[in-house]
Amino acid sequence: MTEKKSTTMHGVLVYPLQIGACALIFHRGQLIRTSTVVAIHYDAPEVMQFETLNTHYTLLLDPTPQMAANPTMPVLAAA
């Protein structure tokens, strides 16, 4: 069995984390979709730690300089 990779990134969750669903993260101007969330380890206003099927994530929720300069996020609408 292989060990899961770990990644740390600055970003914003588009939707609240939910076990059994994918996470959608706005990071460096792009949307990143993770594999299925299997555990939420830490949830605070400035950082979140969670685990997906493939990866351990640390999401730093404070804005990066790029996000501070361009705070608009795309709005997703249901079809």
N, CA, C and O atoms as a CHARMM CRD file, in Angstrom:
* protein
*
  316
    1    1 MET  N      0.84700  -1.18400   0.00000 PROA 1      0.00000
    2    1 MET  CA     0.00000   0.00000   0.00000 PROA 1      0.00000
    3    1 MET  C      0.88800   1.24200   0.00000 PROA 1      0.00000
    4    1 MET  O      1.84000   1.32000   0.77700 PROA 1      0.00000
    5    2 THR  N      0.58700   2.21100  -0.86200 PROA 2      0.00000
    6    2 THR  CA     1.39500   3.41700  -0.94700 PROA 2      0.00000
    7    2 THR  C      0.87500   4.47700   0.01400 PROA 2      0.00000
    8    2 THR  O     -0.31100   4.52200   0.34100 PROA 2      0.00000
    9    3 GLU  N      1.79700   5.32600   0.45500 PROA 3      0.00000
   10    3 GLU  CA     1.44300   6.40900   1.37200 PROA 3      0.00000
   11    3 GLU  C      0.83700   7.56500   0.58100 PROA 3      0.00000
   12    3 GLU  O      1.26000   7.84300  -0.54100 PROA 3      0.00000
   13    4 LYS  N     -0.14600   8.23300   1.16000 PROA 4      0.00000
   14    4 LYS  CA    -0.77500   9.37300   0.50000 PROA 4      0.00000
   15    4 LYS  C      0.19000  10.54300   0.45900 PROA 4      0.00000
   16    4 LYS  O      0.99800  10.72800   1.36900 PROA 4      0.00000
   17    5 LYS  N      0.10100  11.33900  -0.61400 PROA 5      0.00000
   18    5 LYS  CA     0.91200  12.54700  -0.67700 PROA 5      0.00000
   19    5 LYS  C      0.26400  13.62900   0.18400 PROA 5      0.00000
   20    5 LYS  O     -0.91800  13.55000   0.52000 PROA 5      0.00000
   21    6 SER  N      1.05200  14.63100   0.53200 PROA 6      0.00000
   22    6 SER  CA     0.57000  15.77500   1.30500 PROA 6      0.00000
   23    6 SER  C      0.79400  17.03200   0.49200 PROA 6      0.00000
   24    6 SER  O      1.80300  17.16000  -0.20200 PROA 6      0.00000
   25    7 THR  N     -0.14500  17.95900   0.57500 PROA 7      0.00000
   26    7 THR  CA     0.00600  19.22400  -0.12600 PROA 7      0.00000
   27    7 THR  C     -0.53200  20.35800   0.74200 PROA 7      0.00000
   28    7 THR  O     -1.51600  20.19900   1.46500 PROA 7      0.00000
   29    8 THR  N      0.13600  21.50200   0.65100 PROA 8      0.00000
   30    8 THR  CA    -0.28200  22.71900   1.34600 PROA 8      0.00000
   31    8 THR  C     -0.50800  23.78400   0.29100 PROA 8      0.00000
   32    8 THR  O      0.32100  23.96600  -0.60100 PROA 8      0.00000
   33    9 MET  N     -1.62500  24.48800   0.38600 PROA 9      0.00000
   34    9 MET  CA    -1.91000  25.53900  -0.59400 PROA 9      0.00000
   35    9 MET  C     -2.72700  26.65200   0.04400 PROA 9      0.00000
   36    9 MET  O     -3.41600  26.45000   1.04300 PROA 9      0.00000
   37   10 HSD  N     -2.63100  27.83700  -0.56400 PROA 10     0.00000
   38   10 HSD  CA    -3.49500  28.96400  -0.21100 PROA 10     0.00000
   39   10 HSD  C     -4.73400  28.85300  -1.08800 PROA 10     0.00000
   40   10 HSD  O     -4.63200  28.52300  -2.26900 PROA 10     0.00000
   41   11 GLY  N     -5.88700  29.12300  -0.52400 PROA 11     0.00000
   42   11 GLY  CA    -7.08800  29.06200  -1.33700 PROA 11     0.00000
   43   11 GLY  C     -8.34200  29.32000  -0.53700 PROA 11     0.00000
   44   11 GLY  O     -8.30300  29.62100   0.65600 PROA 11     0.00000
   45   12 VAL  N     -9.45700  29.19300  -1.23300 PROA 12     0.00000
   46   12 VAL  CA   -10.77300  29.41600  -0.64800 PROA 12     0.00000
   47   12 VAL  C    -11.65800  28.24200  -1.05300 PROA 12     0.00000
   48   12 VAL  O    -11.68800  27.85700  -2.22200 PROA 12     0.00000
   49   13 LEU  N    -12.37000  27.67900  -0.09800 PROA 13     0.00000
   50   13 LEU  CA   -13.33900  26.63300  -0.42400 PROA 13     0.00000
   51   13 LEU  C    -14.55000  27.26400  -1.09700 PROA 13     0.00000
   52   13 LEU  O    -15.09000  28.25800  -0.60900 PROA 13     0.00000
   53   14 VAL  N    -14.97100  26.69500  -2.20200 PROA 14     0.00000
   54   14 VAL  CA   -16.15600  27.19300  -2.89200 PROA 14     0.00000
   55   14 VAL  C    -17.41600  26.73400  -2.16200 PROA 14     0.00000
   56   14 VAL  O    -18.40200  27.46800  -2.09700 PROA 14     0.00000
   57   15 TYR  N    -17.38300  25.52500  -1.61700 PROA 15     0.00000
   58   15 TYR  CA   -18.47700  24.95300  -0.83600 PROA 15     0.00000
   59   15 TYR  C    -17.90200  24.43700   0.47400 PROA 15     0.00000
   60   15 TYR  O    -16.71400  24.11900   0.52600 PROA 15     0.00000
   61   16 PRO  N    -18.68900  24.34200   1.52400 PROA 16     0.00000
   62   16 PRO  CA   -18.18800  23.74900   2.76900 PROA 16     0.00000
   63   16 PRO  C    -17.74900  22.30100   2.53600 PROA 16     0.00000
   64   16 PRO  O    -18.32800  21.58700   1.71800 PROA 16     0.00000
   65   17 LEU  N    -16.71900  21.88500   3.26800 PROA 17     0.00000
   66   17 LEU  CA   -16.25800  20.49900   3.16900 PROA 17     0.00000
   67   17 LEU  C    -17.34800  19.55400   3.64100 PROA 17     0.00000
   68   17 LEU  O    -18.07600  19.83600   4.59200 PROA 17     0.00000
   69   18 GLN  N    -17.43900  18.43400   2.95600 PROA 18     0.00000
   70   18 GLN  CA   -18.41500  17.41600   3.33400 PROA 18     0.00000
   71   18 GLN  C    -17.79700  16.05000   3.08000 PROA 18     0.00000
   72   18 GLN  O    -17.34500  15.76400   1.97100 PROA 18     0.00000
   73   19 ILE  N    -17.77700  15.21400   4.09700 PROA 19     0.00000
   74   19 ILE  CA   -17.25900  13.85900   3.93000 PROA 19     0.00000
   75   19 ILE  C    -18.14100  13.12700   2.92300 PROA 19     0.00000
   76   19 ILE  O    -19.36900  13.17400   2.99600 PROA 19     0.00000
   77   20 GLY  N    -17.48500  12.45000   1.98000 PROA 20     0.00000
   78   20 GLY  CA   -18.20100  11.71900   0.94200 PROA 20     0.00000
   79   20 GLY  C    -18.37700  12.49900  -0.34400 PROA 20     0.00000
   80   20 GLY  O    -18.88200  11.96400  -1.33000 PROA 20     0.00000
   81   21 ALA  N    -17.96100  13.77500  -0.34600 PROA 21     0.00000
   82   21 ALA  CA   -18.05400  14.61500  -1.54200 PROA 21     0.00000
   83   21 ALA  C    -16.66900  15.15300  -1.88300 PROA 21     0.00000
   84   21 ALA  O    -15.76100  15.12400  -1.05200 PROA 21     0.00000
   85   22 CYS  N    -16.51700  15.63400  -3.09200 PROA 22     0.00000
   86   22 CYS  CA   -15.25800  16.26500  -3.49400 PROA 22     0.00000
   87   22 CYS  C    -15.19300  17.67300  -2.90500 PROA 22     0.00000
   88   22 CYS  O    -16.22600  18.29100  -2.64900 PROA 22     0.00000
   89   23 ALA  N    -13.97900  18.17700  -2.69200 PROA 23     0.00000
   90   23 ALA  CA   -13.79100  19.57300  -2.29400 PROA 23     0.00000
   91   23 ALA  C    -13.51700  20.38000  -3.55800 PROA 23     0.00000
   92   23 ALA  O    -12.86100  19.89400  -4.47900 PROA 23     0.00000
   93   24 LEU  N    -14.01700  21.60300  -3.60100 PROA 24     0.00000
   94   24 LEU  CA   -13.76400  22.51000  -4.70700 PROA 24     0.00000
   95   24 LEU  C    -13.04900  23.72400  -4.13000 PROA 24     0.00000
   96   24 LEU  O    -13.60000  24.44500  -3.29700 PROA 24     0.00000
   97   25 ILE  N    -11.80700  23.94400  -4.58400 PROA 25     0.00000
   98   25 ILE  CA   -10.93800  24.98100  -4.01800 PROA 25     0.00000
   99   25 ILE  C    -10.59100  25.99300  -5.10200 PROA 25     0.00000
  100   25 ILE  O    -10.19000  25.61600  -6.20400 PROA 25     0.00000
  101   26 PHE  N    -10.74500  27.28500  -4.79100 PROA 26     0.00000
  102   26 PHE  CA   -10.28900  28.35200  -5.68100 PROA 26     0.00000
  103   26 PHE  C     -8.86200  28.67800  -5.28500 PROA 26     0.00000
  104   26 PHE  O     -8.62300  29.19300  -4.19300 PROA 26     0.00000
  105   27 HSD  N     -7.89500  28.38000  -6.17500 PROA 27     0.00000
  106   27 HSD  CA    -6.46600  28.49700  -5.87800 PROA 27     0.00000
  107   27 HSD  C     -5.75200  29.09800  -7.08000 PROA 27     0.00000
  108   27 HSD  O     -5.79700  28.54500  -8.17900 PROA 27     0.00000
  109   28 ARG  N     -5.09000  30.23900  -6.86700 PROA 28     0.00000
  110   28 ARG  CA    -4.32400  30.91600  -7.91900 PROA 28     0.00000
  111   28 ARG  C     -5.13600  31.14400  -9.19200 PROA 28     0.00000
  112   28 ARG  O     -4.65000  30.93600 -10.30400 PROA 28     0.00000
  113   29 GLY  N     -6.36900  31.56900  -9.00700 PROA 29     0.00000
  114   29 GLY  CA    -7.20900  31.89900 -10.15100 PROA 29     0.00000
  115   29 GLY  C     -7.86000  30.71700 -10.83800 PROA 29     0.00000
  116   29 GLY  O     -8.52000  30.88900 -11.86200 PROA 29     0.00000
  117   30 GLN  N     -7.68900  29.51700 -10.29600 PROA 30     0.00000
  118   30 GLN  CA    -8.27500  28.32900 -10.90900 PROA 30     0.00000
  119   30 GLN  C     -9.08000  27.54800  -9.88200 PROA 30     0.00000
  120   30 GLN  O     -8.84100  27.64700  -8.67900 PROA 30     0.00000
  121   31 LEU  N    -10.03100  26.77600 -10.37200 PROA 31     0.00000
  122   31 LEU  CA   -10.78700  25.88000  -9.50800 PROA 31     0.00000
  123   31 LEU  C    -10.12800  24.51100  -9.51400 PROA 31     0.00000
  124   31 LEU  O     -9.81500  23.96700 -10.57200 PROA 31     0.00000
  125   32 ILE  N     -9.92100  23.96200  -8.33200 PROA 32     0.00000
  126   32 ILE  CA    -9.31900  22.64100  -8.18000 PROA 32     0.00000
  127   32 ILE  C    -10.35300  21.73900  -7.52900 PROA 32     0.00000
  128   32 ILE  O    -10.91500  22.07000  -6.48500 PROA 32     0.00000
  129   33 ARG  N    -10.59700  20.60400  -8.15400 PROA 33     0.00000
  130   33 ARG  CA   -11.53800  19.61600  -7.61600 PROA 33     0.00000
  131   33 ARG  C    -10.72500  18.44800  -7.08500 PROA 33     0.00000
  132   33 ARG  O     -9.90600  17.87400  -7.80200 PROA 33     0.00000
  133   34 THR  N    -10.95100  18.10100  -5.83100 PROA 34     0.00000
  134   34 THR  CA   -10.21700  17.00200  -5.21200 PROA 34     0.00000
  135   34 THR  C    -10.97100  15.69100  -5.40800 PROA 34     0.00000
  136   34 THR  O    -12.10400  15.67100  -5.89000 PROA 34     0.00000
  137   35 SER  N    -10.32500  14.61100  -5.02800 PROA 35     0.00000
  138   35 SER  CA   -11.05000  13.34600  -4.94200 PROA 35     0.00000
  139   35 SER  C    -11.94500  13.40600  -3.69500 PROA 35     0.00000
  140   35 SER  O    -11.96600  14.42100  -2.99900 PROA 35     0.00000
  141   36 THR  N    -12.65800  12.36200  -3.42300 PROA 36     0.00000
  142   36 THR  CA   -13.63600  12.32200  -2.32900 PROA 36     0.00000
  143   36 THR  C    -12.99100  12.57300  -0.96600 PROA 36     0.00000
  144   36 THR  O    -11.97900  11.96000  -0.62800 PROA 36     0.00000
  145   37 VAL  N    -13.58500  13.47700  -0.18900 PROA 37     0.00000
  146   37 VAL  CA   -13.11900  13.77000   1.16800 PROA 37     0.00000
  147   37 VAL  C    -13.50200  12.59700   2.07400 PROA 37     0.00000
  148   37 VAL  O    -14.65900  12.18000   2.12000 PROA 37     0.00000
  149   38 VAL  N    -12.49900  12.07300   2.79700 PROA 38     0.00000
  150   38 VAL  CA   -12.75800  10.94400   3.70000 PROA 38     0.00000
  151   38 VAL  C    -12.65800  11.34600   5.17000 PROA 38     0.00000
  152   38 VAL  O    -13.16800  10.63400   6.03500 PROA 38     0.00000
  153   39 ALA  N    -12.00100  12.48700   5.47100 PROA 39     0.00000
  154   39 ALA  CA   -11.88100  12.93800   6.86300 PROA 39     0.00000
  155   39 ALA  C    -11.57100  14.42800   6.89500 PROA 39     0.00000
  156   39 ALA  O    -10.87600  14.95100   6.02400 PROA 39     0.00000
  157   40 ILE  N    -12.09800  15.10300   7.91300 PROA 40     0.00000
  158   40 ILE  CA   -11.76400  16.50500   8.18900 PROA 40     0.00000
  159   40 ILE  C    -11.04500  16.49400   9.52800 PROA 40     0.00000
  160   40 ILE  O    -11.63600  16.16400  10.55600 PROA 40     0.00000
  161   41 HSD  N     -9.75500  16.86000   9.51300 PROA 41     0.00000
  162   41 HSD  CA    -8.93200  16.75400  10.71300 PROA 41     0.00000
  163   41 HSD  C     -8.89700  18.04100  11.53700 PROA 41     0.00000
  164   41 HSD  O     -8.79400  17.98800  12.76300 PROA 41     0.00000
  165   42 TYR  N     -8.98200  19.20700  10.86700 PROA 42     0.00000
  166   42 TYR  CA    -8.86000  20.48000  11.58000 PROA 42     0.00000
  167   42 TYR  C     -9.61600  21.53400  10.79000 PROA 42     0.00000
  168   42 TYR  O     -9.46300  21.62600   9.57200 PROA 42     0.00000
  169   43 ASP  N    -10.42800  22.32800  11.47100 PROA 43     0.00000
  170   43 ASP  CA   -11.23500  23.35200  10.81700 PROA 43     0.00000
  171   43 ASP  C    -11.18900  24.61700  11.66400 PROA 43     0.00000
  172   43 ASP  O    -11.81100  24.68500  12.72400 PROA 43     0.00000
  173   44 ALA  N    -10.45300  25.61600  11.19500 PROA 44     0.00000
  174   44 ALA  CA   -10.33000  26.89300  11.89200 PROA 44     0.00000
  175   44 ALA  C    -10.48200  28.01200  10.85900 PROA 44     0.00000
  176   44 ALA  O    -10.39100  27.74900   9.66000 PROA 44     0.00000
  177   45 PRO  N    -10.71000  29.24900  11.29700 PROA 45     0.00000
  178   45 PRO  CA   -10.90600  30.33800  10.33700 PROA 45     0.00000
  179   45 PRO  C     -9.72700  30.56800   9.38900 PROA 45     0.00000
  180   45 PRO  O     -9.92300  31.04800   8.27300 PROA 45     0.00000
  181   46 GLU  N     -8.50900  30.23400   9.81800 PROA 46     0.00000
  182   46 GLU  CA    -7.34100  30.52800   8.98200 PROA 46     0.00000
  183   46 GLU  C     -6.71600  29.31100   8.31200 PROA 46     0.00000
  184   46 GLU  O     -5.88800  29.47000   7.41500 PROA 46     0.00000
  185   47 VAL  N     -7.08400  28.11200   8.71800 PROA 47     0.00000
  186   47 VAL  CA    -6.48600  26.90600   8.13000 PROA 47     0.00000
  187   47 VAL  C     -7.44400  25.72200   8.27400 PROA 47     0.00000
  188   47 VAL  O     -8.18300  25.60900   9.25100 PROA 47     0.00000
  189   48 MET  N     -7.40600  24.85100   7.27300 PROA 48     0.00000
  190   48 MET  CA    -8.17900  23.60800   7.33200 PROA 48     0.00000
  191   48 MET  C     -7.26000  22.46000   6.95100 PROA 48     0.00000
  192   48 MET  O     -6.41300  22.59800   6.06800 PROA 48     0.00000
  193   49 GLN  N     -7.42700  21.34200   7.61300 PROA 49     0.00000
  194   49 GLN  CA    -6.69600  20.12900   7.25400 PROA 49     0.00000
  195   49 GLN  C     -7.72200  19.03900   7.01900 PROA 49     0.00000
  196   49 GLN  O     -8.57100  18.76200   7.86600 PROA 49     0.00000
  197   50 PHE  N     -7.62400  18.42000   5.83600 PROA 50     0.00000
  198   50 PHE  CA    -8.55800  17.35000   5.50800 PROA 50     0.00000
  199   50 PHE  C     -7.86100  16.32200   4.64000 PROA 50     0.00000
  200   50 PHE  O     -6.77400  16.55400   4.11000 PROA 50     0.00000
  201   51 GLU  N     -8.50800  15.19200   4.51200 PROA 51     0.00000
  202   51 GLU  CA    -7.92900  14.05900   3.79400 PROA 51     0.00000
  203   51 GLU  C     -8.91000  13.60200   2.72200 PROA 51     0.00000
  204   51 GLU  O    -10.11200  13.49200   2.96100 PROA 51     0.00000
  205   52 THR  N     -8.36800  13.33800   1.53200 PROA 52     0.00000
  206   52 THR  CA    -9.17400  12.76200   0.46400 PROA 52     0.00000
  207   52 THR  C     -8.70500  11.33300   0.22900 PROA 52     0.00000
  208   52 THR  O     -7.82300  10.83900   0.93200 PROA 52     0.00000
  209   53 LEU  N     -9.28500  10.68200  -0.74500 PROA 53     0.00000
  210   53 LEU  CA    -8.86400   9.31800  -1.06600 PROA 53     0.00000
  211   53 LEU  C     -7.38000   9.24100  -1.40300 PROA 53     0.00000
  212   53 LEU  O     -6.73900   8.21900  -1.15900 PROA 53     0.00000
  213   54 ASN  N     -6.82600  10.33200  -1.97100 PROA 54     0.00000
  214   54 ASN  CA    -5.45600  10.30400  -2.48000 PROA 54     0.00000
  215   54 ASN  C     -4.45900  11.19000  -1.74300 PROA 54     0.00000
  216   54 ASN  O     -3.25400  10.94600  -1.82000 PROA 54     0.00000
  217   55 THR  N     -4.93200  12.21600  -1.02700 PROA 55     0.00000
  218   55 THR  CA    -4.03800  13.27000  -0.55200 PROA 55     0.00000
  219   55 THR  C     -4.46100  13.79200   0.81500 PROA 55     0.00000
  220   55 THR  O     -5.64700  13.81100   1.14600 PROA 55     0.00000
  221   56 HSD  N     -3.46900  14.21800   1.60800 PROA 56     0.00000
  222   56 HSD  CA    -3.69100  14.98000   2.84100 PROA 56     0.00000
  223   56 HSD  C     -3.50500  16.45300   2.47100 PROA 56     0.00000
  224   56 HSD  O     -2.44400  16.83100   1.97500 PROA 56     0.00000
  225   57 TYR  N     -4.51800  17.28800   2.70600 PROA 57     0.00000
  226   57 TYR  CA    -4.47200  18.70300   2.34900 PROA 57     0.00000
  227   57 TYR  C     -4.36900  19.57200   3.59000 PROA 57     0.00000
  228   57 TYR  O     -5.01300  19.30700   4.60500 PROA 57     0.00000
  229   58 THR  N     -3.54100  20.62500   3.49500 PROA 58     0.00000
  230   58 THR  CA    -3.56800  21.74700   4.42400 PROA 58     0.00000
  231   58 THR  C     -3.92900  22.95400   3.57600 PROA 58     0.00000
  232   58 THR  O     -3.17300  23.33700   2.68300 PROA 58     0.00000
  233   59 LEU  N     -5.06800  23.54900   3.84600 PROA 59     0.00000
  234   59 LEU  CA    -5.55100  24.68900   3.07700 PROA 59     0.00000
  235   59 LEU  C     -5.43700  25.93500   3.94200 PROA 59     0.00000
  236   59 LEU  O     -6.12400  26.06300   4.95600 PROA 59     0.00000
  237   60 LEU  N     -4.56400  26.85400   3.53300 PROA 60     0.00000
  238   60 LEU  CA    -4.36400  28.12200   4.23400 PROA 60     0.00000
  239   60 LEU  C     -5.38500  29.11000   3.68600 PROA 60     0.00000
  240   60 LEU  O     -5.35200  29.45200   2.50400 PROA 60     0.00000
  241   61 LEU  N     -6.28100  29.56300   4.53300 PROA 61     0.00000
  242   61 LEU  CA    -7.42100  30.34500   4.08900 PROA 61     0.00000
  243   61 LEU  C     -7.16900  31.84300   4.03600 PROA 61     0.00000
  244   61 LEU  O     -8.04200  32.58900   3.59000 PROA 61     0.00000
  245   62 ASP  N     -5.99900  32.31000   4.47700 PROA 62     0.00000
  246   62 ASP  CA    -5.72400  33.74000   4.34300 PROA 62     0.00000
  247   62 ASP  C     -5.39000  34.01600   2.88200 PROA 62     0.00000
  248   62 ASP  O     -4.79200  33.16800   2.21900 PROA 62     0.00000
  249   63 PRO  N     -5.76800  35.19600   2.36200 PROA 63     0.00000
  250   63 PRO  CA    -5.58900  35.44700   0.93400 PROA 63     0.00000
  251   63 PRO  C     -4.12200  35.57900   0.55300 PROA 63     0.00000
  252   63 PRO  O     -3.31800  36.15000   1.29100 PROA 63     0.00000
  253   64 THR  N     -3.79700  35.04400  -0.60400 PROA 64     0.00000
  254   64 THR  CA    -2.46400  35.22000  -1.16800 PROA 64     0.00000
  255   64 THR  C     -2.40100  36.61300  -1.77600 PROA 64     0.00000
  256   64 THR  O     -3.45300  37.22000  -1.97700 PROA 64     0.00000
  257   65 PRO  N     -1.22200  37.15500  -2.08100 PROA 65     0.00000
  258   65 PRO  CA    -1.15400  38.47600  -2.71600 PROA 65     0.00000
  259   65 PRO  C     -1.96000  38.53700  -4.01400 PROA 65     0.00000
  260   65 PRO  O     -2.57100  39.56400  -4.30800 PROA 65     0.00000
  261   66 GLN  N     -1.97000  37.46100  -4.78600 PROA 66     0.00000
  262   66 GLN  CA    -2.72800  37.43000  -6.03300 PROA 66     0.00000
  263   66 GLN  C     -4.21900  37.57600  -5.76400 PROA 66     0.00000
  264   66 GLN  O     -4.90200  38.31300  -6.47400 PROA 66     0.00000
  265   67 MET  N     -4.73300  36.88700  -4.75100 PROA 67     0.00000
  266   67 MET  CA    -6.15300  36.97800  -4.43600 PROA 67     0.00000
  267   67 MET  C     -6.49900  38.34200  -3.85900 PROA 67     0.00000
  268   67 MET  O     -7.59300  38.85100  -4.10500 PROA 67     0.00000
  269   68 ALA  N     -5.59700  38.94100  -3.10200 PROA 68     0.00000
  270   68 ALA  CA    -5.85400  40.26600  -2.54800 PROA 68     0.00000
  271   68 ALA  C     -5.93100  41.30100  -3.66600 PROA 68     0.00000
  272   68 ALA  O     -6.72300  42.24000  -3.59000 PROA 68     0.00000
  273   69 ALA  N     -5.10800  41.13100  -4.70700 PROA 69     0.00000
  274   69 ALA  CA    -5.11500  42.05900  -5.83000 PROA 69     0.00000
  275   69 ALA  C     -6.33200  41.84800  -6.72300 PROA 69     0.00000
  276   69 ALA  O     -6.79900  42.79100  -7.36300 PROA 69     0.00000
  277   70 ASN  N     -6.84900  40.62400  -6.77400 PROA 70     0.00000
  278   70 ASN  CA    -7.98600  40.29100  -7.61800 PROA 70     0.00000
  279   70 ASN  C     -8.96700  39.44500  -6.81400 PROA 70     0.00000
  280   70 ASN  O     -8.99900  38.22500  -6.98200 PROA 70     0.00000
  281   71 PRO  N     -9.76400  40.05900  -5.94700 PROA 71     0.00000
  282   71 PRO  CA   -10.59500  39.28800  -5.02200 PROA 71     0.00000
  283   71 PRO  C    -11.83800  38.66100  -5.63900 PROA 71     0.00000
  284   71 PRO  O    -12.56700  37.95100  -4.94700 PROA 71     0.00000
  285   72 THR  N    -12.09900  38.90300  -6.92100 PROA 72     0.00000
  286   72 THR  CA   -13.31100  38.34400  -7.50700 PROA 72     0.00000
  287   72 THR  C    -13.13700  36.86400  -7.78000 PROA 72     0.00000
  288   72 THR  O    -12.09500  36.42000  -8.26300 PROA 72     0.00000
  289   73 MET  N    -14.17400  36.11400  -7.46400 PROA 73     0.00000
  290   73 MET  CA   -14.19200  34.68500  -7.74600 PROA 73     0.00000
  291   73 MET  C    -15.30000  34.42000  -8.74400 PROA 73     0.00000
  292   73 MET  O    -16.32000  35.10900  -8.74000 PROA 73     0.00000
  293   74 PRO  N    -15.10800  33.43300  -9.59400 PROA 74     0.00000
  294   74 PRO  CA   -16.20200  33.11800 -10.51800 PROA 74     0.00000
  295   74 PRO  C    -17.41800  32.61700  -9.74700 PROA 74     0.00000
  296   74 PRO  O    -17.28900  31.91200  -8.74700 PROA 74     0.00000
  297   75 VAL  N    -18.57300  32.98500 -10.21900 PROA 75     0.00000
  298   75 VAL  CA   -19.81000  32.54600  -9.59100 PROA 75     0.00000
  299   75 VAL  C    -20.32000  31.34300 -10.36900 PROA 75     0.00000
  300   75 VAL  O    -20.48100  31.40500 -11.58800 PROA 75     0.00000
  301   76 LEU  N    -20.57100  30.25400  -9.66300 PROA 76     0.00000
  302   76 LEU  CA   -21.08200  29.05200 -10.30300 PROA 76     0.00000
  303   76 LEU  C    -22.59900  29.05700 -10.20800 PROA 76     0.00000
  304   76 LEU  O    -23.15700  29.22000  -9.12300 PROA 76     0.00000
  305   77 ALA  N    -23.25800  28.88100 -11.32700 PROA 77     0.00000
  306   77 ALA  CA   -24.71600  28.87600 -11.34600 PROA 77     0.00000
  307   77 ALA  C    -25.21300  27.50500 -11.76400 PROA 77     0.00000
  308   77 ALA  O    -24.61700  26.84300 -12.61400 PROA 77     0.00000
  309   78 ALA  N    -26.29400  27.09700 -11.16600 PROA 78     0.00000
  310   78 ALA  CA   -26.90100  25.82300 -11.55100 PROA 78     0.00000
  311   78 ALA  C    -27.58900  25.99000 -12.89700 PROA 78     0.00000
  312   78 ALA  O    -28.21800  27.01100 -13.17200 PROA 78     0.00000
  313   79 ALA  N    -27.45500  24.97500 -13.71800 PROA 79     0.00000
  314   79 ALA  CA   -28.07000  25.04800 -15.05600 PROA 79     0.00000
  315   79 ALA  C    -29.52800  24.65800 -14.99800 PROA 79     0.00000
  316   79 ALA  O    -30.20900  24.66000 -16.02400 PROA 79     0.00000
